[in-house]
Amino acid sequence: MPKFKVSHINGPRLADEIVIYEKVPATGTNVYGIEAVVENGMVVRIGSNGNAVPDNGFVISGHGKGAEAVRSLCVGAKAQLDRDALELDIVVDDSSRIYGAKERLALVKQRFEKLVMSGQNFYIDRAAEEISRAAQAIEESDVKAADAALEEAYYLTAETKENEIRAIWHRPKETTALQVEATVRRLRDAGFNMILIETNYEGYANAAKTVKPWLPLRKELETADCDIIEEFIKQGKKQGVKIHAWLEDFFFGVQGEENAMYRLRPDLIARTRSGGIFVDGWDSFIFLNPALDEVHDLLVDLYRELLEKYDFDGIQLDYIRYPVIKDIDHSAGFEEQTAKMFFAETGIDINKIESVNDPEWAKFVEWRASRVTKYVERIVKMVAELNAGGRDIKLSTAVFGDPAEAIRLKCQNWLYWVKQRWLDYIFPMAYLADAEDVEKQIRFMVEQYGEAPNVSGISPMYSHLPVIESTRQVEACRRAGAAGVAFFETVALTDIQIEKLKEGVFRS
């Protein structure tokens, strides 16, 4: 009988906490956790955040380590709250697990019947066999066997979908043509039809034809037996997989590591008010200064050369933003050149701004966002010029879900780019732990910002979630109206993941 320590009842949920919500309308929590709804002393639902609080019970809300505890529960578990000791007593016995198994059996039966009625091709005999095995195991109270059969039945009763984008981000580790061929074949056989191949990372080039003094070739590729990027494009065309360049625009290095750009052109690096190299909100990342025309010139010329020398099907702009703003002292944009530019246009001295709540700070945020947008517009025009010459290059961006937060925290006005119809796709990074939260976020974006097709970025594998979450999140994106999904990233793609995608959501 596990006991979980409760941080408090009601109020904000902070890092690694378990919070109980009762006698309030809803928990009001953000998407970075998971919750279990308890009615009459029994867990009746697990998943999502911001849940309504039942009159006859409470909600167990967990973040981080607390979320791990909530995930260990099951529907049917019995829960009692000791309010004085702030402890949660949980009973998860065979009867609880069998109760939950019966509910999941009903669900997979519904899924099976839906597939049969739709006439969709699926492994009907295998699915029927697993459903029968699950029912027998439940009858015999064999929880382990029931769980295994129900999970397999869930994959087998997944709908597949034609003509959707199935993308995956890939950081190349290959150093031979044979390895590239094997990677593309593995991803194609898994059901992916688009690979977003990283062309530069941490101030190093993966594309041998675009090496510069300030962008040297990645050391691991110096002994490669081919141009790795060229080989990916060759294999993509041969195997029917679209290859897009994944461009990490203003992110240009990691603090503490050798960086040619910083050594040769320190005047182009974004800096804090103290003059230091900027450290991002959660990573020690070095950024180029997005305000400078010279930085824009450098990147536009680099990517024009990349597209002229490599026959990519598309390009994706990533890190088209400032580093995450934590507070004034942890914010980039205080370089001398930037301060002069902003003062000339607004008469505001950024070094005299005292708080992120000052009106002058909001103007500085909007101004920095306008500089990023100016860069994006130049990329749009450059791609349009190449397409006018006979190419068919698709342009997409990787963005965070909330456009207001994107401006406030990252000086990134992606909503304007969408409204201007500059983009062929947007790839919102819905890197969330729960499929219901993914669906909510993507549905909102599709309904509000539908001018560009939504290819939903998800990370269940990279986030070390159970294998079944990949299927659940793909299904969530489809229900939300997405044009496809993009998995982050290949390093986390296991053979078991591939097997389950192929027999289920990526079956066609």
Secondary structure by P-SEA (a helix, b strand, c coil): cbbbbbcccccccccbbbbbbcccccccccccbbbbbbcccccccccccbbbbbccbbbbbbcaaaaaaaaaccccbbbbbcccccbbbbbbcaaaaaaaaaaaaaaaaaaaaaaaaaccccaaaaaaaaaaaaaaaaaacaaaaaaaaaaaaaaaabbbbccccbbbbbccccccaaaaaaaaaaaaaaccccccccccccccccccccccccccccccccccccaaaaaaaaaaaaabbbbbbbccccccccccccccccccccccbbbcccccccccccccccccccccaaaaaaaaaaaaaaaaaccccbbbbccccccccccccccccccaaaaaaaaaacccccccccccccaaaaaaaaaaaaaaaaaaaaaaaaaaaaaaaccbbbbbbbbcccaaaaaaccccaaaaaaaaccccccccccccccaaaaaaaaaaaaaccccccccccccccccccccaaaaaaaaaaaaaccccccccccccccaaaaaaaaaccccc
